[in-house]
Amino acid sequence: MQKLTNKEEEIMHILWKLKKAFVKDILAEITEDQPHYNTLSTIVRNLEEKGYVSHTAYGNTHQYFPIVKIEDYRKQFMDTAIGNFFGSSYKNVVSFFAKEEKITAEELREILALIEKKE
C-alpha cells in the first residue's frame, strides 16, 4: 500500500464511515479547511490511482467506495510507525505509553490477560 497524505487519510476515514459517496457527500462531511470541489475530486481520484478506492459510474458522476479495509490500513500504519519510531519493538511502544502516562496499570493487566488467554 502506498503512503497516504494527511488529507487523503482524512478522506479515507470519511469513505470508511459513509461506505460509498459522491464527491459532494464527502465535501459535506468536511467541517474544517474545506477544499474546493475540484480539489477534493482530484484527491479522490488520486486515492483511486493508489488502489484505496474504486467507483461506480452513473453517467458523468462517480460514486466512490473504499476497497481497502480500515483494519488493513490500521495494521500497515501501525507496523510502519512501530518500525520507524520504536525499532519494531512492541515492548518499546508499551513502555512509551506507560512513561507518558497514557496507559494505566489496569489496562496493562487487561492486555496481559489477553496475551495469556491466547497462549
Biopython code that builds the backbone (N, CA, C, O; Angstrom):
import numpy as np
from Bio.PDB.StructureBuilder import StructureBuilder

atoms = [
    (1, "MET", "N", (0.834, -1.190, 0.000)),
    (1, "MET", "CA", (0.000, 0.000, 0.000)),
    (1, "MET", "C", (0.875, 1.249, 0.000)),
    (1, "MET", "O", (1.856, 1.342, 0.737)),
    (2, "GLN", "N", (0.501, 2.185, -0.829)),
    (2, "GLN", "CA", (1.222, 3.456, -0.863)),
    (2, "GLN", "C", (0.831, 4.309, 0.344)),
    (2, "GLN", "O", (-0.286, 4.226, 0.855)),
    (3, "LYS", "N", (1.770, 5.116, 0.773)),
    (3, "LYS", "CA", (1.541, 6.024, 1.899)),
    (3, "LYS", "C", (0.527, 7.091, 1.483)),
    (3, "LYS", "O", (0.530, 7.562, 0.346)),
    (4, "LEU", "N", (-0.338, 7.459, 2.427)),
    (4, "LEU", "CA", (-1.327, 8.499, 2.170)),
    (4, "LEU", "C", (-0.892, 9.818, 2.782)),
    (4, "LEU", "O", (-0.221, 9.848, 3.813)),
    (5, "THR", "N", (-1.284, 10.909, 2.135)),
    (5, "THR", "CA", (-1.090, 12.227, 2.732)),
    (5, "THR", "C", (-2.120, 12.387, 3.850)),
    (5, "THR", "O", (-3.059, 11.597, 3.948)),
    (6, "ASN", "N", (-1.948, 13.402, 4.688)),
    (6, "ASN", "CA", (-2.906, 13.647, 5.770)),
    (6, "ASN", "C", (-4.310, 13.878, 5.216)),
    (6, "ASN", "O", (-5.283, 13.368, 5.770)),
    (7, "LYS", "N", (-4.424, 14.636, 4.138)),
    (7, "LYS", "CA", (-5.731, 14.937, 3.547)),
    (7, "LYS", "C", (-6.345, 13.673, 2.944)),
    (7, "LYS", "O", (-7.547, 13.443, 3.079)),
    (8, "GLU", "N", (-5.525, 12.850, 2.279)),
    (8, "GLU", "CA", (-6.030, 11.594, 1.727)),
    (8, "GLU", "C", (-6.540, 10.680, 2.839)),
    (8, "GLU", "O", (-7.578, 10.032, 2.699)),
    (9, "GLU", "N", (-5.802, 10.637, 3.938)),
    (9, "GLU", "CA", (-6.221, 9.809, 5.065)),
    (9, "GLU", "C", (-7.543, 10.325, 5.644)),
    (9, "GLU", "O", (-8.416, 9.537, 6.008)),
    (10, "GLU", "N", (-7.681, 11.641, 5.724)),
    (10, "GLU", "CA", (-8.929, 12.236, 6.206)),
    (10, "GLU", "C", (-10.101, 11.815, 5.304)),
    (10, "GLU", "O", (-11.174, 11.465, 5.796)),
    (11, "ILE", "N", (-9.888, 11.853, 4.008)),
    (11, "ILE", "CA", (-10.930, 11.477, 3.051)),
    (11, "ILE", "C", (-11.252, 9.987, 3.188)),
    (11, "ILE", "O", (-12.417, 9.597, 3.115)),
    (12, "MET", "N", (-10.233, 9.159, 3.385)),
    (12, "MET", "CA", (-10.473, 7.726, 3.558)),
    (12, "MET", "C", (-11.329, 7.469, 4.792)),
    (12, "MET", "O", (-12.221, 6.622, 4.755)),
    (13, "HIS", "N", (-11.075, 8.179, 5.875)),
    (13, "HIS", "CA", (-11.890, 7.999, 7.086)),
    (13, "HIS", "C", (-13.352, 8.332, 6.800)),
    (13, "HIS", "O", (-14.257, 7.668, 7.305)),
    (14, "ILE", "N", (-13.573, 9.349, 6.000)),
    (14, "ILE", "CA", (-14.946, 9.706, 5.612)),
    (14, "ILE", "C", (-15.563, 8.588, 4.772)),
    (14, "ILE", "O", (-16.709, 8.201, 5.000)),
    (15, "LEU", "N", (-14.808, 8.072, 3.806)),
    (15, "LEU", "CA", (-15.326, 6.991, 2.965)),
    (15, "LEU", "C", (-15.574, 5.711, 3.768)),
    (15, "LEU", "O", (-16.560, 5.014, 3.529)),
    (16, "TRP", "N", (-14.694, 5.400, 4.709)),
    (16, "TRP", "CA", (-14.929, 4.230, 5.557)),
    (16, "TRP", "C", (-16.221, 4.416, 6.355)),
    (16, "TRP", "O", (-16.983, 3.469, 6.547)),
    (17, "LYS", "N", (-16.454, 5.625, 6.808)),
    (17, "LYS", "CA", (-17.663, 5.923, 7.582)),
    (17, "LYS", "C", (-18.914, 5.838, 6.704)),
    (17, "LYS", "O", (-19.904, 5.215, 7.090)),
    (18, "LEU", "N", (-18.869, 6.460, 5.530)),
    (18, "LEU", "CA", (-20.043, 6.526, 4.654)),
    (18, "LEU", "C", (-20.264, 5.250, 3.836)),
    (18, "LEU", "O", (-21.381, 4.979, 3.395)),
    (19, "LYS", "N", (-19.208, 4.477, 3.638)),
    (19, "LYS", "CA", (-19.202, 3.238, 2.851)),
    (19, "LYS", "C", (-19.236, 3.476, 1.335)),
    (19, "LYS", "O", (-18.551, 2.772, 0.593)),
    (20, "LYS", "N", (-20.007, 4.438, 0.870)),
    (20, "LYS", "CA", (-19.979, 4.858, -0.531)),
    (20, "LYS", "C", (-20.490, 6.289, -0.581)),
    (20, "LYS", "O", (-21.386, 6.670, 0.172)),
    (21, "ALA", "N", (-19.901, 7.085, -1.492)),
    (21, "ALA", "CA", (-20.256, 8.506, -1.506)),
    (21, "ALA", "C", (-19.849, 9.160, -2.810)),
    (21, "ALA", "O", (-18.868, 8.775, -3.448)),
    (22, "PHE", "N", (-20.623, 10.153, -3.185)),
    (22, "PHE", "CA", (-20.251, 11.049, -4.274)),
    (22, "PHE", "C", (-19.340, 12.113, -3.679)),
    (22, "PHE", "O", (-19.318, 12.290, -2.461)),
    (23, "VAL", "N", (-18.596, 12.819, -4.508)),
    (23, "VAL", "CA", (-17.681, 13.856, -4.019)),
    (23, "VAL", "C", (-18.440, 14.870, -3.158)),
    (23, "VAL", "O", (-17.927, 15.314, -2.131)),
    (24, "LYS", "N", (-19.646, 15.237, -3.566)),
    (24, "LYS", "CA", (-20.433, 16.221, -2.800)),
    (24, "LYS", "C", (-20.763, 15.700, -1.398)),
    (24, "LYS", "O", (-20.843, 16.481, -0.451)),
    (25, "ASP", "N", (-20.954, 14.384, -1.264)),
    (25, "ASP", "CA", (-21.226, 13.784, 0.048)),
    (25, "ASP", "C", (-19.993, 13.871, 0.947)),
    (25, "ASP", "O", (-20.098, 14.154, 2.140)),
    (26, "ILE", "N", (-18.830, 13.622, 0.355)),
    (26, "ILE", "CA", (-17.569, 13.716, 1.102)),
    (26, "ILE", "C", (-17.350, 15.149, 1.538)),
    (26, "ILE", "O", (-16.984, 15.406, 2.684)),
    (27, "LEU", "N", (-17.573, 16.083, 0.625)),
    (27, "LEU", "CA", (-17.389, 17.507, 0.910)),
    (27, "LEU", "C", (-18.258, 17.934, 2.081)),
    (27, "LEU", "O", (-17.819, 18.716, 2.925)),
    (28, "ALA", "N", (-19.485, 17.430, 2.144)),
    (28, "ALA", "CA", (-20.412, 17.791, 3.223)),
    (28, "ALA", "C", (-19.926, 17.318, 4.592)),
    (28, "ALA", "O", (-20.326, 17.876, 5.614)),
    (29, "GLU", "N", (-19.076, 16.303, 4.624)),
    (29, "GLU", "CA", (-18.552, 15.761, 5.884)),
    (29, "GLU", "C", (-17.346, 16.535, 6.415)),
    (29, "GLU", "O", (-16.989, 16.395, 7.585)),
    (30, "ILE", "N", (-16.724, 17.341, 5.575)),
    (30, "ILE", "CA", (-15.521, 18.079, 5.974)),
    (30, "ILE", "C", (-15.943, 19.391, 6.619)),
    (30, "ILE", "O", (-16.556, 20.241, 5.974)),
    (31, "THR", "N", (-15.608, 19.548, 7.900)),
    (31, "THR", "CA", (-16.061, 20.733, 8.634)),
    (31, "THR", "C", (-15.012, 21.841, 8.682)),
    (31, "THR", "O", (-15.356, 23.022, 8.715)),
    (32, "GLU", "N", (-13.740, 21.465, 8.685)),
    (32, "GLU", "CA", (-12.671, 22.477, 8.758)),
    (32, "GLU", "C", (-11.814, 22.412, 7.507)),
    (32, "GLU", "O", (-11.600, 21.339, 6.943)),
    (33, "ASP", "N", (-11.330, 23.558, 7.081)),
    (33, "ASP", "CA", (-10.460, 23.651, 5.901)),
    (33, "ASP", "C", (-11.053, 22.900, 4.717)),
    (33, "ASP", "O", (-10.388, 22.073, 4.093)),
    (34, "GLN", "N", (-12.305, 23.197, 4.420)),
    (34, "GLN", "CA", (-12.997, 22.527, 3.332)),
    (34, "GLN", "C", (-12.352, 22.883, 1.990)),
    (34, "GLN", "O", (-12.264, 24.056, 1.629)),
    (35, "PRO", "N", (-11.902, 21.859, 1.252)),
    (35, "PRO", "CA", (-11.276, 22.131, -0.046)),
    (35, "PRO", "C", (-12.327, 22.484, -1.099)),
    (35, "PRO", "O", (-13.520, 22.254, -0.899)),
    (36, "HIS", "N", (-11.879, 23.035, -2.203)),
    (36, "HIS", "CA", (-12.755, 23.287, -3.338)),
    (36, "HIS", "C", (-13.206, 21.931, -3.894)),
    (36, "HIS", "O", (-12.469, 20.950, -3.793)),
    (37, "TYR", "N", (-14.380, 21.868, -4.467)),
    (37, "TYR", "CA", (-14.932, 20.636, -5.023)),
    (37, "TYR", "C", (-13.941, 19.960, -5.972)),
    (37, "TYR", "O", (-13.720, 18.752, -5.880)),
    (38, "ASN", "N", (-13.341, 20.738, -6.889)),
    (38, "ASN", "CA", (-12.412, 20.160, -7.871)),
    (38, "ASN", "C", (-11.161, 19.590, -7.199)),
    (38, "ASN", "O", (-10.633, 18.561, -7.621)),
    (39, "THR", "N", (-10.695, 20.270, -6.150)),
    (39, "THR", "CA", (-9.530, 19.780, -5.406)),
    (39, "THR", "C", (-9.863, 18.447, -4.746)),
    (39, "THR", "O", (-9.078, 17.502, -4.809)),
    (40, "LEU", "N", (-11.026, 18.378, -4.117)),
    (40, "LEU", "CA", (-11.452, 17.131, -3.473)),
    (40, "LEU", "C", (-11.615, 16.019, -4.499)),
    (40, "LEU", "O", (-11.239, 14.876, -4.240)),
    (41, "SER", "N", (-12.166, 16.340, -5.644)),
    (41, "SER", "CA", (-12.330, 15.360, -6.711)),
    (41, "SER", "C", (-10.974, 14.800, -7.141)),
    (41, "SER", "O", (-10.846, 13.602, -7.394)),
    (42, "THR", "N", (-9.975, 15.656, -7.223)),
    (42, "THR", "CA", (-8.618, 15.220, -7.576)),
    (42, "THR", "C", (-8.049, 14.304, -6.502)),
    (42, "THR", "O", (-7.420, 13.294, -6.820)),
    (43, "ILE", "N", (-8.263, 14.646, -5.232)),
    (43, "ILE", "CA", (-7.771, 13.818, -4.124)),
    (43, "ILE", "C", (-8.396, 12.428, -4.195)),
    (43, "ILE", "O", (-7.706, 11.423, -4.023)),
    (44, "VAL", "N", (-9.698, 12.373, -4.447)),
    (44, "VAL", "CA", (-10.387, 11.085, -4.516)),
    (44, "VAL", "C", (-9.874, 10.267, -5.704)),
    (44, "VAL", "O", (-9.692, 9.055, -5.584)),
    (45, "ARG", "N", (-9.642, 10.911, -6.836)),
    (45, "ARG", "CA", (-9.086, 10.188, -7.989)),
    (45, "ARG", "C", (-7.676, 9.685, -7.683)),
    (45, "ARG", "O", (-7.299, 8.599, -8.123)),
    (46, "ASN", "N", (-6.894, 10.464, -6.933)),
    (46, "ASN", "CA", (-5.559, 10.008, -6.513)),
    (46, "ASN", "C", (-5.674, 8.767, -5.630)),
    (46, "ASN", "O", (-4.883, 7.832, -5.754)),
    (47, "LEU", "N", (-6.660, 8.768, -4.741)),
    (47, "LEU", "CA", (-6.885, 7.596, -3.891)),
    (47, "LEU", "C", (-7.235, 6.372, -4.733)),
    (47, "LEU", "O", (-6.857, 5.247, -4.405)),
    (48, "GLU", "N", (-7.956, 6.610, -5.814)),
    (48, "GLU", "CA", (-8.295, 5.511, -6.717)),
    (48, "GLU", "C", (-7.043, 4.995, -7.429)),
    (48, "GLU", "O", (-6.856, 3.786, -7.567)),
    (49, "GLU", "N", (-6.190, 5.913, -7.878)),
    (49, "GLU", "CA", (-4.939, 5.517, -8.537)),
    (49, "GLU", "C", (-4.029, 4.749, -7.587)),
    (49, "GLU", "O", (-3.306, 3.849, -8.014)),
    (50, "LYS", "N", (-4.059, 5.096, -6.303)),
    (50, "LYS", "CA", (-3.232, 4.416, -5.307)),
    (50, "LYS", "C", (-3.830, 3.071, -4.886)),
    (50, "LYS", "O", (-3.198, 2.313, -4.150)),
    (51, "GLY", "N", (-5.048, 2.774, -5.351)),
    (51, "GLY", "CA", (-5.664, 1.489, -5.050)),
    (51, "GLY", "C", (-6.469, 1.442, -3.769)),
    (51, "GLY", "O", (-6.754, 0.355, -3.266)),
    (52, "TYR", "N", (-6.841, 2.582, -3.228)),
    (52, "TYR", "CA", (-7.608, 2.635, -1.987)),
    (52, "TYR", "C", (-9.111, 2.679, -2.222)),
    (52, "TYR", "O", (-9.877, 2.190, -1.391)),
    (53, "VAL", "N", (-9.546, 3.250, -3.331)),
    (53, "VAL", "CA", (-10.973, 3.353, -3.623)),
    (53, "VAL", "C", (-11.242, 2.940, -5.068)),
    (53, "VAL", "O", (-10.342, 2.880, -5.905)),
    (54, "SER", "N", (-12.498, 2.662, -5.318)),
    (54, "SER", "CA", (-12.967, 2.417, -6.674)),
    (54, "SER", "C", (-14.268, 3.192, -6.830)),
    (54, "SER", "O", (-14.693, 3.888, -5.908)),
    (55, "HIS", "N", (-14.897, 3.074, -7.989)),
    (55, "HIS", "CA", (-16.130, 3.838, -8.189)),
    (55, "HIS", "C", (-17.127, 3.078, -9.055)),
    (55, "HIS", "O", (-16.790, 2.150, -9.789)),
    (56, "THR", "N", (-18.358, 3.520, -8.929)),
    (56, "THR", "CA", (-19.420, 3.098, -9.819)),
    (56, "THR", "C", (-19.830, 4.347, -10.587)),
    (56, "THR", "O", (-20.094, 5.389, -9.988)),
    (57, "ALA", "N", (-19.884, 4.244, -11.906)),
    (57, "ALA", "CA", (-20.223, 5.400, -12.741)),
    (57, "ALA", "C", (-21.728, 5.474, -12.953)),
    (57, "ALA", "O", (-22.386, 4.475, -13.242)),
    (58, "TYR", "N", (-22.250, 6.677, -12.802)),
    (58, "TYR", "CA", (-23.644, 6.987, -13.104)),
    (58, "TYR", "C", (-23.606, 8.141, -14.094)),
    (58, "TYR", "O", (-23.676, 9.303, -13.696)),
    (59, "GLY", "N", (-23.495, 7.832, -15.365)),
    (59, "GLY", "CA", (-23.303, 8.872, -16.377)),
    (59, "GLY", "C", (-21.947, 9.518, -16.168)),
    (59, "GLY", "O", (-20.923, 8.834, -16.156)),
    (60, "ASN", "N", (-21.934, 10.834, -16.003)),
    (60, "ASN", "CA", (-20.685, 11.567, -15.761)),
    (60, "ASN", "C", (-20.318, 11.643, -14.282)),
    (60, "ASN", "O", (-19.272, 12.191, -13.932)),
    (61, "THR", "N", (-21.160, 11.102, -13.419)),
    (61, "THR", "CA", (-20.950, 11.179, -11.979)),
    (61, "THR", "C", (-20.415, 9.845, -11.466)),
    (61, "THR", "O", (-20.814, 8.783, -11.943)),
    (62, "HIS", "N", (-19.516, 9.909, -10.497)),
    (62, "HIS", "CA", (-18.951, 8.698, -9.911)),
    (62, "HIS", "C", (-19.278, 8.621, -8.427)),
    (62, "HIS", "O", (-19.167, 9.604, -7.693)),
    (63, "GLN", "N", (-19.680, 7.439, -8.009)),
    (63, "GLN", "CA", (-19.875, 7.180, -6.585)),
    (63, "GLN", "C", (-18.697, 6.317, -6.134)),
    (63, "GLN", "O", (-18.468, 5.228, -6.660)),
    (64, "TYR", "N", (-17.970, 6.818, -5.164)),
    (64, "TYR", "CA", (-16.738, 6.156, -4.711)),
    (64, "TYR", "C", (-16.993, 5.291, -3.485)),
    (64, "TYR", "O", (-17.894, 5.557, -2.690)),
    (65, "PHE", "N", (-16.182, 4.255, -3.353)),
    (65, "PHE", "CA", (-16.260, 3.371, -2.193)),
    (65, "PHE", "C", (-14.864, 2.818, -1.900)),
    (65, "PHE", "O", (-14.071, 2.602, -2.816)),
    (66, "PRO", "N", (-14.569, 2.592, -0.612)),
    (66, "PRO", "CA", (-13.241, 2.072, -0.255)),
    (66, "PRO", "C", (-13.084, 0.615, -0.675)),
    (66, "PRO", "O", (-14.021, -0.178, -0.577)),
    (67, "ILE", "N", (-11.888, 0.277, -1.143)),
    (67, "ILE", "CA", (-11.591, -1.127, -1.438)),
    (67, "ILE", "C", (-10.497, -1.660, -0.501)),
    (67, "ILE", "O", (-10.181, -2.850, -0.510)),
    (68, "VAL", "N", (-9.931, -0.761, 0.299)),
    (68, "VAL", "CA", (-9.005, -1.156, 1.361)),
    (68, "VAL", "C", (-9.775, -1.035, 2.670)),
    (68, "VAL", "O", (-10.347, 0.015, 2.964)),
    (69, "LYS", "N", (-9.790, -2.096, 3.444)),
    (69, "LYS", "CA", (-10.486, -2.085, 4.730)),
    (69, "LYS", "C", (-9.697, -1.248, 5.733)),
    (69, "LYS", "O", (-8.468, -1.201, 5.696)),
    (70, "ILE", "N", (-10.431, -0.587, 6.632)),
    (70, "ILE", "CA", (-9.776, 0.235, 7.647)),
    (70, "ILE", "C", (-8.852, -0.620, 8.513)),
    (70, "ILE", "O", (-7.803, -0.144, 8.947)),
    (71, "GLU", "N", (-9.224, -1.862, 8.769)),
    (71, "GLU", "CA", (-8.392, -2.749, 9.591)),
    (71, "GLU", "C", (-7.047, -3.015, 8.921)),
    (71, "GLU", "O", (-6.011, -3.047, 9.586)),
    (72, "ASP", "N", (-7.069, -3.207, 7.590)),
    (72, "ASP", "CA", (-5.827, -3.451, 6.857)),
    (72, "ASP", "C", (-4.939, -2.210, 6.861)),
    (72, "ASP", "O", (-3.721, -2.306, 7.011)),
    (73, "TYR", "N", (-5.572, -1.031, 6.693)),
    (73, "TYR", "CA", (-4.809, 0.213, 6.715)),
    (73, "TYR", "C", (-4.223, 0.447, 8.098)),
    (73, "TYR", "O", (-3.064, 0.846, 8.222)),
    (74, "ARG", "N", (-5.014, 0.204, 9.140)),
    (74, "ARG", "CA", (-4.553, 0.392, 10.519)),
    (74, "ARG", "C", (-3.333, -0.480, 10.796)),
    (74, "ARG", "O", (-2.357, -0.021, 11.390)),
    (75, "LYS", "N", (-3.392, -1.739, 10.366)),
    (75, "LYS", "CA", (-2.270, -2.660, 10.599)),
    (75, "LYS", "C", (-1.009, -2.150, 9.905)),
    (75, "LYS", "O", (0.066, -2.122, 10.504)),
    (76, "GLN", "N", (-1.145, -1.746, 8.638)),
    (76, "GLN", "CA", (0.011, -1.240, 7.896)),
    (76, "GLN", "C", (0.548, 0.035, 8.538)),
    (76, "GLN", "O", (1.760, 0.204, 8.672)),
    (77, "PHE", "N", (-0.353, 0.931, 8.933)),
    (77, "PHE", "CA", (0.032, 2.191, 9.571)),
    (77, "PHE", "C", (0.799, 1.924, 10.861)),
    (77, "PHE", "O", (1.851, 2.516, 11.100)),
    (78, "MET", "N", (0.267, 1.031, 11.687)),
    (78, "MET", "CA", (0.912, 0.727, 12.964)),
    (78, "MET", "C", (2.254, 0.025, 12.763)),
    (78, "MET", "O", (3.231, 0.344, 13.441)),
    (79, "ASP", "N", (2.303, -0.922, 11.841)),
    (79, "ASP", "CA", (3.566, -1.610, 11.568)),
    (79, "ASP", "C", (4.642, -0.620, 11.135)),
    (79, "ASP", "O", (5.792, -0.715, 11.565)),
    (80, "THR", "N", (4.264, 0.329, 10.285)),
    (80, "THR", "CA", (5.216, 1.337, 9.815)),
    (80, "THR", "C", (5.655, 2.246, 10.962)),
    (80, "THR", "O", (6.846, 2.506, 11.134)),
    (81, "ALA", "N", (4.688, 2.727, 11.747)),
    (81, "ALA", "CA", (5.015, 3.628, 12.861)),
    (81, "ALA", "C", (5.890, 2.926, 13.895)),
    (81, "ALA", "O", (6.864, 3.503, 14.379)),
    (82, "ILE", "N", (5.553, 1.701, 14.230)),
    (82, "ILE", "CA", (6.326, 0.957, 15.228)),
    (82, "ILE", "C", (7.722, 0.659, 14.691)),
    (82, "ILE", "O", (8.699, 0.709, 15.438)),
    (83, "GLY", "N", (7.818, 0.354, 13.416)),
    (83, "GLY", "CA", (9.133, 0.131, 12.815)),
    (83, "GLY", "C", (9.974, 1.393, 12.795)),
    (83, "GLY", "O", (11.160, 1.359, 13.126)),
    (84, "ASN", "N", (9.364, 2.515, 12.407)),
    (84, "ASN", "CA", (10.099, 3.774, 12.269)),
    (84, "ASN", "C", (10.456, 4.432, 13.592)),
    (84, "ASN", "O", (11.517, 5.045, 13.709)),
    (85, "PHE", "N", (9.585, 4.315, 14.593)),
    (85, "PHE", "CA", (9.787, 5.072, 15.831)),
    (85, "PHE", "C", (10.162, 4.228, 17.041)),
    (85, "PHE", "O", (10.643, 4.760, 18.041)),
    (86, "PHE", "N", (9.945, 2.906, 16.961)),
    (86, "PHE", "CA", (10.183, 2.078, 18.138)),
    (86, "PHE", "C", (11.048, 0.860, 17.841)),
    (86, "PHE", "O", (11.047, -0.106, 18.605)),
    (87, "GLY", "N", (11.786, 0.901, 16.731)),
    (87, "GLY", "CA", (12.688, -0.198, 16.389)),
    (87, "GLY", "C", (11.972, -1.528, 16.242)),
    (87, "GLY", "O", (12.539, -2.575, 16.555)),
    (88, "SER", "N", (10.735, -1.500, 15.768)),
    (88, "SER", "CA", (9.901, -2.697, 15.581)),
    (88, "SER", "C", (9.658, -3.456, 16.876)),
    (88, "SER", "O", (9.404, -4.660, 16.854)),
    (89, "SER", "N", (9.736, -2.755, 18.005)),
    (89, "SER", "CA", (9.547, -3.386, 19.310)),
    (89, "SER", "C", (8.229, -2.933, 19.937)),
    (89, "SER", "O", (8.043, -1.758, 20.256)),
    (90, "TYR", "N", (7.321, -3.894, 20.103)),
    (90, "TYR", "CA", (6.047, -3.580, 20.756)),
    (90, "TYR", "C", (6.266, -3.286, 22.233)),
    (90, "TYR", "O", (5.503, -2.533, 22.838)),
    (91, "LYS", "N", (7.300, -3.874, 22.810)),
    (91, "LYS", "CA", (7.647, -3.583, 24.205)),
    (91, "LYS", "C", (7.995, -2.097, 24.337)),
    (91, "LYS", "O", (7.583, -1.439, 25.293)),
    (92, "ASN", "N", (8.759, -1.572, 23.363)),
    (92, "ASN", "CA", (9.102, -0.146, 23.389)),
    (92, "ASN", "C", (7.857, 0.726, 23.258)),
    (92, "ASN", "O", (7.792, 1.802, 23.853)),
    (93, "VAL", "N", (6.875, 0.276, 22.488)),
    (93, "VAL", "CA", (5.622, 1.026, 22.323)),
    (93, "VAL", "C", (4.896, 1.103, 23.660)),
    (93, "VAL", "O", (4.501, 2.183, 24.099)),
    (94, "VAL", "N", (4.725, -0.039, 24.299)),
    (94, "VAL", "CA", (4.010, -0.082, 25.575)),
    (94, "VAL", "C", (4.765, 0.722, 26.632)),
    (94, "VAL", "O", (4.151, 1.436, 27.425)),
    (95, "SER", "N", (6.094, 0.607, 26.644)),
    (95, "SER", "CA", (6.907, 1.377, 27.593)),
    (95, "SER", "C", (6.727, 2.878, 27.374)),
    (95, "SER", "O", (6.624, 3.645, 28.332)),
    (96, "PHE", "N", (6.690, 3.286, 26.122)),
    (96, "PHE", "CA", (6.480, 4.691, 25.788)),
    (96, "PHE", "C", (5.172, 5.198, 26.381)),
    (96, "PHE", "O", (5.136, 6.243, 27.031)),
    (97, "PHE", "N", (4.095, 4.443, 26.149)),
    (97, "PHE", "CA", (2.782, 4.874, 26.660)),
    (97, "PHE", "C", (2.738, 4.850, 28.185)),
    (97, "PHE", "O", (2.082, 5.691, 28.800)),
    (98, "ALA", "N", (3.427, 3.901, 28.792)),
    (98, "ALA", "CA", (3.468, 3.838, 30.250)),
    (98, "ALA", "C", (4.213, 5.057, 30.810)),
    (98, "ALA", "O", (3.755, 5.682, 31.767)),
    (99, "LYS", "N", (5.355, 5.388, 30.215)),
    (99, "LYS", "CA", (6.141, 6.547, 30.672)),
    (99, "LYS", "C", (5.388, 7.848, 30.460)),
    (99, "LYS", "O", (5.506, 8.773, 31.263)),
    (100, "GLU", "N", (4.620, 7.926, 29.394)),
    (100, "GLU", "CA", (3.844, 9.132, 29.092)),
    (100, "GLU", "C", (2.530, 9.168, 29.871)),
    (100, "GLU", "O", (1.736, 10.098, 29.732)),
    (101, "GLU", "N", (2.314, 8.135, 30.698)),
    (101, "GLU", "CA", (1.096, 8.000, 31.494)),
    (101, "GLU", "C", (-0.156, 8.011, 30.627)),
    (101, "GLU", "O", (-1.171, 8.608, 30.988)),
    (102, "LYS", "N", (-0.070, 7.342, 29.476)),
    (102, "LYS", "CA", (-1.194, 7.225, 28.553)),
    (102, "LYS", "C", (-1.897, 5.876, 28.714)),
    (102, "LYS", "O", (-2.938, 5.631, 28.105)),
    (103, "ILE", "N", (-1.315, 5.006, 29.540)),
    (103, "ILE", "CA", (-1.902, 3.692, 29.780)),
    (103, "ILE", "C", (-1.780, 3.403, 31.275)),
    (103, "ILE", "O", (-0.754, 3.681, 31.897)),
    (104, "THR", "N", (-2.841, 2.843, 31.831)),
    (104, "THR", "CA", (-2.848, 2.571, 33.276)),
    (104, "THR", "C", (-2.368, 1.149, 33.554)),
    (104, "THR", "O", (-2.298, 0.311, 32.655)),
    (105, "ALA", "N", (-2.041, 0.900, 34.815)),
    (105, "ALA", "CA", (-1.632, -0.448, 35.223)),
    (105, "ALA", "C", (-2.780, -1.428, 34.980)),
    (105, "ALA", "O", (-2.549, -2.572, 34.589)),
    (106, "GLU", "N", (-4.014, -0.980, 35.212)),
    (106, "GLU", "CA", (-5.173, -1.844, 34.975)),
    (106, "GLU", "C", (-5.279, -2.218, 33.492)),
    (106, "GLU", "O", (-5.558, -3.370, 33.158)),
    (107, "GLU", "N", (-5.058, -1.253, 32.615)),
    (107, "GLU", "CA", (-5.095, -1.531, 31.182)),
    (107, "GLU", "C", (-3.982, -2.499, 30.793)),
    (107, "GLU", "O", (-4.186, -3.376, 29.953)),
    (108, "LEU", "N", (-2.813, -2.344, 31.395)),
    (108, "LEU", "CA", (-1.709, -3.272, 31.126)),
    (108, "LEU", "C", (-2.057, -4.685, 31.585)),
    (108, "LEU", "O", (-1.724, -5.660, 30.912)),
    (109, "ARG", "N", (-2.734, -4.795, 32.744)),
    (109, "ARG", "CA", (-3.167, -6.113, 33.212)),
    (109, "ARG", "C", (-4.171, -6.735, 32.233)),
    (109, "ARG", "O", (-4.139, -7.941, 31.987)),
    (110, "GLU", "N", (-5.060, -5.905, 31.676)),
    (110, "GLU", "CA", (-6.031, -6.402, 30.691)),
    (110, "GLU", "C", (-5.317, -6.910, 29.435)),
    (110, "GLU", "O", (-5.682, -7.948, 28.883)),
    (111, "ILE", "N", (-4.305, -6.175, 28.992)),
    (111, "ILE", "CA", (-3.521, -6.591, 27.823)),
    (111, "ILE", "C", (-2.805, -7.908, 28.127)),
    (111, "ILE", "O", (-2.792, -8.820, 27.300)),
    (112, "LEU", "N", (-2.215, -8.000, 29.308)),
    (112, "LEU", "CA", (-1.521, -9.224, 29.705)),
    (112, "LEU", "C", (-2.491, -10.406, 29.741)),
    (112, "LEU", "O", (-2.144, -11.509, 29.318)),
    (113, "ALA", "N", (-3.691, -10.179, 30.239)),
    (113, "ALA", "CA", (-4.699, -11.244, 30.277)),
    (113, "ALA", "C", (-5.057, -11.705, 28.852)),
    (113, "ALA", "O", (-5.242, -12.898, 28.612)),
    (114, "LEU", "N", (-5.153, -10.761, 27.920)),
    (114, "LEU", "CA", (-5.433, -11.114, 26.526)),
    (114, "LEU", "C", (-4.311, -11.980, 25.938)),
    (114, "LEU", "O", (-4.561, -12.952, 25.225)),
    (115, "ILE", "N", (-3.080, -11.600, 26.256)),
    (115, "ILE", "CA", (-1.919, -12.333, 25.742)),
    (115, "ILE", "C", (-1.903, -13.737, 26.340)),
    (115, "ILE", "O", (-1.699, -14.716, 25.621)),
    (116, "GLU", "N", (-2.115, -13.840, 27.645)),
    (116, "GLU", "CA", (-2.079, -15.146, 28.317)),
    (116, "GLU", "C", (-3.225, -16.032, 27.850)),
    (116, "GLU", "O", (-3.078, -17.253, 27.792)),
    (117, "LYS", "N", (-4.359, -15.436, 27.518)),
    (117, "LYS", "CA", (-5.517, -16.191, 27.041)),
    (117, "LYS", "C", (-5.225, -16.857, 25.695)),
    (117, "LYS", "O", (-5.743, -17.937, 25.412)),
    (118, "LYS", "N", (-4.398, -16.216, 24.866)),
    (118, "LYS", "CA", (-4.063, -16.754, 23.547)),
    (118, "LYS", "C", (-3.030, -17.873, 23.618)),
    (118, "LYS", "O", (-2.926, -18.687, 22.701)),
    (119, "GLU", "N", (-2.277, -17.910, 24.697)),
    (119, "GLU", "CA", (-1.188, -18.909, 24.805)),
    (119, "GLU", "C", (-1.707, -20.281, 25.142)),
    (119, "GLU", "O", (-0.925, -21.223, 25.267)),
]
sb = StructureBuilder()
sb.init_structure("model")
sb.init_model(0)
sb.init_chain("A")
sb.init_seg("    ")
for serial, (resi, resn, name, xyz) in enumerate(atoms, 1):
    if name == "N":
        sb.init_residue(resn, " ", resi, " ")
    sb.init_atom(name, np.array(xyz, "f"), 0.0, 1.0, " ", f" {name:<3s}", serial, name[0])
structure = sb.get_structure()
